[in-house]
Amino acid sequence: MQNTTHDNVILELTVRNHPGVMTHVCGLFARRAFNVEGILCLPIQDSDKSHIWLLVNDDQRLEQDDKPNR
């Protein structure tokens, strides 16, 4: 039996808060076959934006996906 360990990384995103934003963000990761281990989302006070923190498995593919989406 092989024992493997996976390091996790926390990504912080700032998004425009609108219906469907979580579906969009999770869909981006699902299309790239990332496993999201945890999600925390909190609104930014007096703003139409929210912070989203995603706990994902650390993977070499993360380095290529750090460009902002528009």
Distance bins in CASP14 RR format, pairs under 12 A and 6 or more apart:
PFRMAT RR
TARGET T0000
AUTHOR 0000-0000-0000
RMODE 2
METHOD distances of the structure
MODEL  1
4 57 0 0 0 0 0 1 0 0 0 0 0
5 57 0 0 0 0 0 1 0 0 0 0 0
5 58 0 0 0 0 0 1 0 0 0 0 0
6 34 0 0 0 0 0 1 0 0 0 0 0
6 35 0 0 0 0 1 0 0 0 0 0 0
6 37 0 0 0 0 1 0 0 0 0 0 0
6 55 0 0 0 0 0 1 0 0 0 0 0
6 56 0 0 0 0 1 0 0 0 0 0 0
6 57 1 0 1 0 0 0 0 0 0 0 0
6 58 1 0 0 1 0 0 0 0 0 0 0
6 59 0 0 0 0 1 0 0 0 0 0 0
7 37 0 0 0 0 0 1 0 0 0 0 0
7 55 0 0 0 0 0 1 0 0 0 0 0
7 56 0 0 0 0 0 1 0 0 0 0 0
7 57 1 0 0 1 0 0 0 0 0 0 0
7 58 1 0 1 0 0 0 0 0 0 0 0
7 59 0 0 0 0 1 0 0 0 0 0 0
7 60 0 0 0 0 0 1 0 0 0 0 0
7 62 0 0 0 0 0 1 0 0 0 0 0
8 34 0 0 0 0 0 1 0 0 0 0 0
8 35 0 0 0 0 1 0 0 0 0 0 0
8 36 0 0 0 0 0 1 0 0 0 0 0
8 37 1 0 0 1 0 0 0 0 0 0 0
8 38 0 0 0 0 1 0 0 0 0 0 0
8 53 0 0 0 0 0 1 0 0 0 0 0
8 54 0 0 0 0 1 0 0 0 0 0 0
8 55 1 0 1 0 0 0 0 0 0 0 0
8 56 1 0 0 1 0 0 0 0 0 0 0
8 57 1 0 0 1 0 0 0 0 0 0 0
8 58 1 0 0 1 0 0 0 0 0 0 0
8 59 0 0 0 0 0 1 0 0 0 0 0
8 62 0 0 0 0 0 1 0 0 0 0 0
9 34 0 0 0 0 0 1 0 0 0 0 0
9 35 0 0 0 0 0 1 0 0 0 0 0
9 36 0 0 0 0 0 1 0 0 0 0 0
9 37 0 0 0 0 1 0 0 0 0 0 0
9 38 0 0 0 0 0 1 0 0 0 0 0
9 53 0 0 0 0 0 1 0 0 0 0 0
9 54 0 0 0 0 1 0 0 0 0 0 0
9 55 1 0 0 1 0 0 0 0 0 0 0
9 56 1 0 0 1 0 0 0 0 0 0 0
9 57 1 0 0 1 0 0 0 0 0 0 0
9 58 1 0 1 0 0 0 0 0 0 0 0
9 59 0 0 0 0 1 0 0 0 0 0 0
9 60 0 0 0 0 0 1 0 0 0 0 0
9 61 0 0 0 0 0 1 0 0 0 0 0
9 62 1 0 0 1 0 0 0 0 0 0 0
9 63 0 0 0 0 0 1 0 0 0 0 0
9 65 0 0 0 0 0 1 0 0 0 0 0
9 66 0 0 0 0 0 1 0 0 0 0 0
10 36 0 0 0 0 0 1 0 0 0 0 0
10 37 0 0 0 0 1 0 0 0 0 0 0
10 38 0 0 0 0 1 0 0 0 0 0 0
10 39 0 0 0 0 0 1 0 0 0 0 0
10 40 0 0 0 0 1 0 0 0 0 0 0
10 51 0 0 0 0 0 1 0 0 0 0 0
10 52 0 0 0 0 0 1 0 0 0 0 0
10 53 1 0 1 0 0 0 0 0 0 0 0
10 54 1 0 0 1 0 0 0 0 0 0 0
10 55 1 0 1 0 0 0 0 0 0 0 0
10 56 0 0 0 0 1 0 0 0 0 0 0
10 57 0 0 0 0 0 1 0 0 0 0 0
10 58 0 0 0 0 0 1 0 0 0 0 0
10 62 0 0 0 0 0 1 0 0 0 0 0
11 25 0 0 0 0 1 0 0 0 0 0 0
11 28 0 0 0 0 0 1 0 0 0 0 0
11 29 0 0 0 0 1 0 0 0 0 0 0
11 34 0 0 0 0 1 0 0 0 0 0 0
11 36 0 0 0 0 1 0 0 0 0 0 0
11 37 0 0 0 0 0 1 0 0 0 0 0
11 38 0 0 0 0 0 1 0 0 0 0 0
11 39 0 0 0 0 0 1 0 0 0 0 0
11 40 0 0 0 0 0 1 0 0 0 0 0
11 51 0 0 0 0 0 1 0 0 0 0 0
11 52 0 0 0 0 1 0 0 0 0 0 0
11 53 1 0 0 1 0 0 0 0 0 0 0
11 54 1 0 1 0 0 0 0 0 0 0 0
11 55 0 0 0 0 1 0 0 0 0 0 0
11 56 1 0 0 1 0 0 0 0 0 0 0
11 57 0 0 0 0 0 1 0 0 0 0 0
11 58 0 0 0 0 0 1 0 0 0 0 0
11 59 0 0 0 0 0 1 0 0 0 0 0
11 62 1 0 0 1 0 0 0 0 0 0 0
11 65 0 0 0 0 1 0 0 0 0 0 0
11 66 0 0 0 0 1 0 0 0 0 0 0
12 25 0 0 0 0 0 1 0 0 0 0 0
12 39 0 0 0 0 0 1 0 0 0 0 0
12 40 0 0 0 0 1 0 0 0 0 0 0
12 41 0 0 0 0 0 1 0 0 0 0 0
12 42 0 0 0 0 0 1 0 0 0 0 0
12 44 0 0 0 0 0 1 0 0 0 0 0
12 50 0 0 0 0 0 1 0 0 0 0 0
12 51 1 0 0 1 0 0 0 0 0 0 0
12 52 1 0 0 1 0 0 0 0 0 0 0
12 53 1 0 1 0 0 0 0 0 0 0 0
12 54 0 0 0 0 1 0 0 0 0 0 0
12 55 0 0 0 0 0 1 0 0 0 0 0
12 56 0 0 0 0 0 1 0 0 0 0 0
12 66 0 0 0 0 0 1 0 0 0 0 0
13 21 0 0 0 0 1 0 0 0 0 0 0
13 22 0 0 0 0 0 1 0 0 0 0 0
13 24 0 0 0 0 0 1 0 0 0 0 0
13 25 1 0 0 1 0 0 0 0 0 0 0
13 26 0 0 0 0 0 1 0 0 0 0 0
13 28 0 0 0 0 1 0 0 0 0 0 0
13 29 0 0 0 0 0 1 0 0 0 0 0
13 36 0 0 0 0 0 1 0 0 0 0 0
13 39 0 0 0 0 0 1 0 0 0 0 0
13 40 0 0 0 0 0 1 0 0 0 0 0
13 41 0 0 0 0 1 0 0 0 0 0 0
13 42 0 0 0 0 0 1 0 0 0 0 0
13 44 0 0 0 0 0 1 0 0 0 0 0
13 49 0 0 0 0 0 1 0 0 0 0 0
13 50 0 0 0 0 1 0 0 0 0 0 0
13 51 1 0 0 1 0 0 0 0 0 0 0
13 52 1 0 1 0 0 0 0 0 0 0 0
13 53 1 0 0 1 0 0 0 0 0 0 0
13 54 1 0 0 1 0 0 0 0 0 0 0
13 56 0 0 0 0 0 1 0 0 0 0 0
13 65 0 0 0 0 0 1 0 0 0 0 0
13 66 0 0 0 0 0 1 0 0 0 0 0
13 68 0 0 0 0 1 0 0 0 0 0 0
13 69 0 0 0 0 1 0 0 0 0 0 0
14 21 0 0 0 0 0 1 0 0 0 0 0
14 25 0 0 0 0 0 1 0 0 0 0 0
14 41 0 0 0 0 0 1 0 0 0 0 0
14 42 0 0 0 0 0 1 0 0 0 0 0
14 43 0 0 0 0 0 1 0 0 0 0 0
14 44 1 0 0 1 0 0 0 0 0 0 0
14 47 0 0 0 0 1 0 0 0 0 0 0
14 48 0 0 0 0 0 1 0 0 0 0 0
14 49 1 0 1 0 0 0 0 0 0 0 0
14 50 1 0 0 1 0 0 0 0 0 0 0
14 51 1 0 1 0 0 0 0 0 0 0 0
14 52 1 0 0 1 0 0 0 0 0 0 0
14 53 0 0 0 0 0 1 0 0 0 0 0
14 68 0 0 0 0 1 0 0 0 0 0 0
14 69 0 0 0 0 0 1 0 0 0 0 0
15 21 1 0 1 0 0 0 0 0 0 0 0
15 22 0 0 0 0 1 0 0 0 0 0 0
15 23 0 0 0 0 0 1 0 0 0 0 0
15 24 0 0 0 0 1 0 0 0 0 0 0
15 25 1 0 0 1 0 0 0 0 0 0 0
15 26 0 0 0 0 0 1 0 0 0 0 0
15 28 0 0 0 0 0 1 0 0 0 0 0
15 41 0 0 0 0 1 0 0 0 0 0 0
15 42 0 0 0 0 0 1 0 0 0 0 0
15 43 0 0 0 0 0 1 0 0 0 0 0
15 44 0 0 0 0 1 0 0 0 0 0 0
15 47 0 0 0 0 0 1 0 0 0 0 0
15 48 0 0 0 0 1 0 0 0 0 0 0
15 49 1 0 0 1 0 0 0 0 0 0 0
15 50 1 0 1 0 0 0 0 0 0 0 0
15 51 0 0 0 0 1 0 0 0 0 0 0
15 52 1 0 1 0 0 0 0 0 0 0 0
15 53 0 0 0 0 0 1 0 0 0 0 0
15 54 0 0 0 0 0 1 0 0 0 0 0
15 68 0 0 0 0 0 1 0 0 0 0 0
15 69 0 0 0 0 1 0 0 0 0 0 0
15 70 0 0 0 0 0 1 0 0 0 0 0
16 24 0 0 0 0 0 1 0 0 0 0 0
16 25 0 0 0 0 0 1 0 0 0 0 0
16 43 0 0 0 0 0 1 0 0 0 0 0
16 44 0 0 0 0 0 1 0 0 0 0 0
16 47 0 0 0 0 1 0 0 0 0 0 0
16 48 1 0 0 1 0 0 0 0 0 0 0
16 49 1 0 1 0 0 0 0 0 0 0 0
16 50 0 0 0 0 1 0 0 0 0 0 0
16 51 0 0 0 0 0 1 0 0 0 0 0
16 52 0 0 0 0 0 1 0 0 0 0 0
16 69 0 0 0 0 0 1 0 0 0 0 0
16 70 0 0 0 0 0 1 0 0 0 0 0
17 24 0 0 0 0 0 1 0 0 0 0 0
17 25 0 0 0 0 0 1 0 0 0 0 0
17 41 0 0 0 0 1 0 0 0 0 0 0
17 42 0 0 0 0 0 1 0 0 0 0 0
17 43 1 0 0 1 0 0 0 0 0 0 0
17 44 0 0 0 0 1 0 0 0 0 0 0
17 45 0 0 0 0 0 1 0 0 0 0 0
17 47 1 0 0 1 0 0 0 0 0 0 0
17 48 1 0 1 0 0 0 0 0 0 0 0
17 49 1 0 1 0 0 0 0 0 0 0 0
17 50 1 0 1 0 0 0 0 0 0 0 0
17 51 0 0 0 0 1 0 0 0 0 0 0
17 52 0 0 0 0 1 0 0 0 0 0 0
18 24 0 0 0 0 1 0 0 0 0 0 0
18 25 0 0 0 0 0 1 0 0 0 0 0
18 43 0 0 0 0 0 1 0 0 0 0 0
18 48 1 0 0 1 0 0 0 0 0 0 0
18 49 0 0 0 0 1 0 0 0 0 0 0
18 50 0 0 0 0 1 0 0 0 0 0 0
20 26 0 0 0 0 1 0 0 0 0 0 0
20 27 0 0 0 0 0 1 0 0 0 0 0
20 41 0 0 0 0 0 1 0 0 0 0 0
20 50 0 0 0 0 0 1 0 0 0 0 0
21 27 0 0 0 0 0 1 0 0 0 0 0
21 28 0 0 0 0 0 1 0 0 0 0 0
21 39 0 0 0 0 0 1 0 0 0 0 0
21 41 0 0 0 0 1 0 0 0 0 0 0
21 43 0 0 0 0 0 1 0 0 0 0 0
21 48 0 0 0 0 0 1 0 0 0 0 0
21 49 0 0 0 0 1 0 0 0 0 0 0
21 50 1 0 0 1 0 0 0 0 0 0 0
21 51 0 0 0 0 0 1 0 0 0 0 0
21 52 0 0 0 0 1 0 0 0 0 0 0
21 69 0 0 0 0 0 1 0 0 0 0 0
22 28 0 0 0 0 0 1 0 0 0 0 0
22 29 0 0 0 0 0 1 0 0 0 0 0
22 30 0 0 0 0 0 1 0 0 0 0 0
22 36 0 0 0 0 0 1 0 0 0 0 0
22 39 1 0 0 1 0 0 0 0 0 0 0
22 40 0 0 0 0 0 1 0 0 0 0 0
22 41 1 0 0 1 0 0 0 0 0 0 0
22 50 0 0 0 0 1 0 0 0 0 0 0
22 52 1 0 0 1 0 0 0 0 0 0 0
22 54 0 0 0 0 0 1 0 0 0 0 0
23 29 0 0 0 0 0 1 0 0 0 0 0
23 30 0 0 0 0 1 0 0 0 0 0 0
23 39 0 0 0 0 0 1 0 0 0 0 0
24 30 0 0 0 0 0 1 0 0 0 0 0
24 31 0 0 0 0 0 1 0 0 0 0 0
24 52 0 0 0 0 0 1 0 0 0 0 0
24 69 0 0 0 0 1 0 0 0 0 0 0
25 31 0 0 0 0 0 1 0 0 0 0 0
25 32 0 0 0 0 0 1 0 0 0 0 0
25 34 0 0 0 0 0 1 0 0 0 0 0
25 36 0 0 0 0 1 0 0 0 0 0 0
25 39 0 0 0 0 1 0 0 0 0 0 0
25 41 0 0 0 0 1 0 0 0 0 0 0
25 50 0 0 0 0 0 1 0 0 0 0 0
25 51 0 0 0 0 0 1 0 0 0 0 0
25 52 1 0 0 1 0 0 0 0 0 0 0
25 53 0 0 0 0 0 1 0 0 0 0 0
25 54 1 0 0 1 0 0 0 0 0 0 0
25 56 0 0 0 0 0 1 0 0 0 0 0
25 69 0 0 0 0 1 0 0 0 0 0 0
26 32 0 0 0 0 0 1 0 0 0 0 0
26 34 0 0 0 0 1 0 0 0 0 0 0
26 35 0 0 0 0 0 1 0 0 0 0 0
26 36 1 0 0 1 0 0 0 0 0 0 0
26 38 0 0 0 0 0 1 0 0 0 0 0
26 39 1 0 0 1 0 0 0 0 0 0 0
26 41 0 0 0 0 0 1 0 0 0 0 0
26 52 0 0 0 0 1 0 0 0 0 0 0
26 54 0 0 0 0 1 0 0 0 0 0 0
26 56 0 0 0 0 0 1 0 0 0 0 0
27 33 0 0 0 0 0 1 0 0 0 0 0
27 34 0 0 0 0 1 0 0 0 0 0 0
27 36 0 0 0 0 1 0 0 0 0 0 0
27 54 0 0 0 0 0 1 0 0 0 0 0
27 69 0 0 0 0 0 1 0 0 0 0 0
28 34 0 0 0 0 1 0 0 0 0 0 0
28 36 0 0 0 0 0 1 0 0 0 0 0
28 52 0 0 0 0 0 1 0 0 0 0 0
28 54 0 0 0 0 0 1 0 0 0 0 0
28 56 0 0 0 0 0 1 0 0 0 0 0
28 65 0 0 0 0 1 0 0 0 0 0 0
28 67 0 0 0 0 0 1 0 0 0 0 0
28 68 0 0 0 0 0 1 0 0 0 0 0
28 69 1 0 0 1 0 0 0 0 0 0 0
29 35 0 0 0 0 1 0 0 0 0 0 0
29 36 1 0 1 0 0 0 0 0 0 0 0
29 37 0 0 0 0 0 1 0 0 0 0 0
29 38 0 0 0 0 0 1 0 0 0 0 0
29 39 0 0 0 0 0 1 0 0 0 0 0
29 52 0 0 0 0 0 1 0 0 0 0 0
29 54 1 0 0 1 0 0 0 0 0 0 0
29 55 0 0 0 0 0 1 0 0 0 0 0
29 56 1 0 0 1 0 0 0 0 0 0 0
29 57 0 0 0 0 0 1 0 0 0 0 0
29 59 0 0 0 0 0 1 0 0 0 0 0
29 61 0 0 0 0 0 1 0 0 0 0 0
29 62 0 0 0 0 0 1 0 0 0 0 0
29 65 0 0 0 0 1 0 0 0 0 0 0
29 69 0 0 0 0 0 1 0 0 0 0 0
30 36 0 0 0 0 1 0 0 0 0 0 0
30 54 0 0 0 0 0 1 0 0 0 0 0
30 56 0 0 0 0 0 1 0 0 0 0 0
31 61 0 0 0 0 0 1 0 0 0 0 0
31 65 0 0 0 0 0 1 0 0 0 0 0
31 69 0 0 0 0 0 1 0 0 0 0 0
32 56 0 0 0 0 0 1 0 0 0 0 0
32 57 0 0 0 0 0 1 0 0 0 0 0
32 59 0 0 0 0 1 0 0 0 0 0 0
32 61 1 0 0 1 0 0 0 0 0 0 0
32 62 0 0 0 0 1 0 0 0 0 0 0
32 64 0 0 0 0 1 0 0 0 0 0 0
32 65 1 0 0 1 0 0 0 0 0 0 0
33 56 0 0 0 0 0 1 0 0 0 0 0
33 57 0 0 0 0 0 1 0 0 0 0 0
33 59 0 0 0 0 1 0 0 0 0 0 0
33 61 0 0 0 0 1 0 0 0 0 0 0
33 65 0 0 0 0 0 1 0 0 0 0 0
34 54 0 0 0 0 1 0 0 0 0 0 0
34 55 0 0 0 0 0 1 0 0 0 0 0
34 56 1 0 1 0 0 0 0 0 0 0 0
34 57 1 0 0 1 0 0 0 0 0 0 0
34 58 0 0 0 0 0 1 0 0 0 0 0
34 59 1 0 0 1 0 0 0 0 0 0 0
34 60 0 0 0 0 0 1 0 0 0 0 0
34 61 1 0 0 1 0 0 0 0 0 0 0
34 62 0 0 0 0 1 0 0 0 0 0 0
34 64 0 0 0 0 0 1 0 0 0 0 0
34 65 0 0 0 0 1 0 0 0 0 0 0
35 54 0 0 0 0 0 1 0 0 0 0 0
35 55 0 0 0 0 1 0 0 0 0 0 0
35 56 1 0 0 1 0 0 0 0 0 0 0
35 57 1 0 1 0 0 0 0 0 0 0 0
35 58 0 0 0 0 0 1 0 0 0 0 0
35 59 0 0 0 0 1 0 0 0 0 0 0
35 61 0 0 0 0 0 1 0 0 0 0 0
36 52 0 0 0 0 0 1 0 0 0 0 0
36 53 0 0 0 0 0 1 0 0 0 0 0
36 54 1 0 1 0 0 0 0 0 0 0 0
36 55 1 0 0 1 0 0 0 0 0 0 0
36 56 1 0 1 0 0 0 0 0 0 0 0
36 57 0 0 0 0 1 0 0 0 0 0 0
37 53 0 0 0 0 0 1 0 0 0 0 0
37 54 0 0 0 0 1 0 0 0 0 0 0
37 55 1 0 1 0 0 0 0 0 0 0 0
37 56 1 0 0 1 0 0 0 0 0 0 0
37 57 1 0 0 1 0 0 0 0 0 0 0
37 58 0 0 0 0 0 1 0 0 0 0 0
38 52 0 0 0 0 0 1 0 0 0 0 0
38 53 0 0 0 0 1 0 0 0 0 0 0
38 54 1 0 0 1 0 0 0 0 0 0 0
38 55 1 0 1 0 0 0 0 0 0 0 0
38 56 0 0 0 0 1 0 0 0 0 0 0
38 57 0 0 0 0 0 1 0 0 0 0 0
39 50 0 0 0 0 0 1 0 0 0 0 0
39 51 0 0 0 0 0 1 0 0 0 0 0
39 52 1 0 0 1 0 0 0 0 0 0 0
39 53 1 0 0 1 0 0 0 0 0 0 0
39 54 1 0 1 0 0 0 0 0 0 0 0
39 55 1 0 0 1 0 0 0 0 0 0 0
39 56 0 0 0 0 1 0 0 0 0 0 0
40 50 0 0 0 0 0 1 0 0 0 0 0
40 51 0 0 0 0 1 0 0 0 0 0 0
40 52 1 0 0 1 0 0 0 0 0 0 0
40 53 1 0 1 0 0 0 0 0 0 0 0
40 54 0 0 0 0 1 0 0 0 0 0 0
40 55 0 0 0 0 1 0 0 0 0 0 0
41 49 0 0 0 0 0 1 0 0 0 0 0
41 50 1 0 1 0 0 0 0 0 0 0 0
41 51 1 0 0 1 0 0 0 0 0 0 0
41 52 1 0 1 0 0 0 0 0 0 0 0
41 53 1 0 0 1 0 0 0 0 0 0 0
41 54 0 0 0 0 1 0 0 0 0 0 0
42 49 0 0 0 0 0 1 0 0 0 0 0
42 50 1 0 0 1 0 0 0 0 0 0 0
42 51 1 0 1 0 0 0 0 0 0 0 0
42 52 0 0 0 0 1 0 0 0 0 0 0
42 53 0 0 0 0 1 0 0 0 0 0 0
43 49 1 0 0 1 0 0 0 0 0 0 0
43 50 1 0 1 0 0 0 0 0 0 0 0
43 51 0 0 0 0 1 0 0 0 0 0 0
43 52 0 0 0 0 0 1 0 0 0 0 0
44 50 1 0 0 1 0 0 0 0 0 0 0
44 51 1 0 0 1 0 0 0 0 0 0 0
44 52 0 0 0 0 0 1 0 0 0 0 0
45 51 0 0 0 0 0 1 0 0 0 0 0
54 62 0 0 0 0 0 1 0 0 0 0 0
54 65 0 0 0 0 0 1 0 0 0 0 0
56 62 1 0 0 1 0 0 0 0 0 0 0
56 65 0 0 0 0 0 1 0 0 0 0 0
59 65 0 0 0 0 1 0 0 0 0 0 0
END
